[in-house]
């Protein structure tokens, strides 16, 4: 990865969850932090998100969900990335994530699972760390 | 010993704002000169008198307390039924019905797209038997039901299920009470509802209203919603302005169908109780006044009823925080208090654990008890509109009225609310304000306790920890699998000939421009699901059956439209 390359991040929502404010908040937060942030919009499939991540050449997919189903959603995206041999794309999550769900996600290799109201600079720092670890 | 000294900061926790949540700049105090332009007769009136600023009834809450409600919708119809029974026993008087998120998008649980959010946020109410189980033993003639879903397909379908259920149980449908939000602008603006494009949504919305006005007069089939636009970023001015603009547009549409505003009767708005205490109270007062003036002066209302605005509330979910969730008890209590002081008619208060998961039973009973305490211990509802005459509140009420009128003029100049939706202008202003708020929070100009100020140092205590532990969890995949099997078996077990005939009838009536409500009620009785009803209406408009274009038209649906030609 080129040193001056901006961090590229795809914010994605999968399934029928309608809560969008967290995703939109992060979209602008990442852009303000100098990253290339792209938002898929709502009602996406895991397949479409994996494809978009490759097409947009992103470093990270940030999944947003407020249904309490994040472990199911993250697993489906990980599977699609695996199918496409792009397991170097990292996943992080945000939304309605219980402490138990965060543990499950951690074990799946999904690091950075944030509940609503997490300080935005904490999330931005995490993205930077995740990308650096990926170099 | 030196390092044990503490220093006191007299300025610690001082205010950082001089404006309301909606950016109305305030003076340190208000006096008689600030309310000089207000006419008591024309702009306020006694409670129960035009323009109803001070409330709809002369005796207000002595006559009838506000309805106490919540959305009750857990993963299964059985759990939901059980919950209804418990909350009714604790004083709930208004049943808000909802469905899981795939249903709200217009699809059935066996749709490939449903899996990730199936049974989340509510029951997968795909067909009549599910409603029957969910409402088993609940009286349907004397209870107020509200449909709080997001998309227009849902309102007409679930209203139809309620009617079908009453007819099947031998009950009188004219006794059906309650309301549907049925707001096509909110469906697109906030939810980007995939079920119907706006032109179809607007027609189906009107069909639902028209049928209801003629057959279920106690049902309010339309309740413009400001709550969700407000949660999406609109301020109080645009929230209220949006409701008034949508109500005006729909009332004009109804006139074309031969239904006057007097035929329609009282209007209901679903408004947001936000954290800004006085602004929220002023908003409710301004809402009643502005609707009364608009109904009489612009829409030609002659009856008192048609000038009356009932206000249904959902307190702000967005104001609740997952950090130190106990603090949400203070937030919700203040929001409930603003509702009671603002004279609202029904109140759905959020729960302290709602930023963590679906509300738990205890958290909801706490909400009901808060309302009982406000009533019986604090004696707040004894006197109507208790803050009337406050220089500040009266000034703020009129200030909101002026700002909302300016906004309405702007919407009008841009071609009306539907044009503002289609052009993306509404989305633009919602986004602009959302960003403004986000930046204010980042810059410390808007403090949220426990989030960007007064954060906890160290470990979370046992009370907050307990609140975090009780929130309702999303259903595991095994339950979802079970549901998909159930839906498939249900679909196969129906009388296929009856079903096909009813879908064909719906298709023809949609195409011919007939009111689609009765065909949907009849189709529901043959077992037609929400996904099928939505899909058949879409086909009649020449667009794909599946809103997500992930699956083809099911063979039996295709056959019913072909065979019966």
Interface residues (C-beta under 8 A of the other chain):
Chain A: X14 X15 X16 X17 X18 X20 X21 X24 X25 X28 X29 X41 X42 X43 X45 X65 X67 X68 X69 X72 X73 X76 X96 X98 X99 X115 X116 X117 X119 X120
Chain B: X101 X102 X104 X105 X107 X113 X114 X115 X116 X117 X120 X121 X150 X190 X191 X192 X194 X231 X232 X233 X318 X321 X322 X323 X355 X356 X357 X358 X431 X434 X435 X438 X442 X448 X450 X451 X452 X468 X471 X473 X474 X477 X548 X550
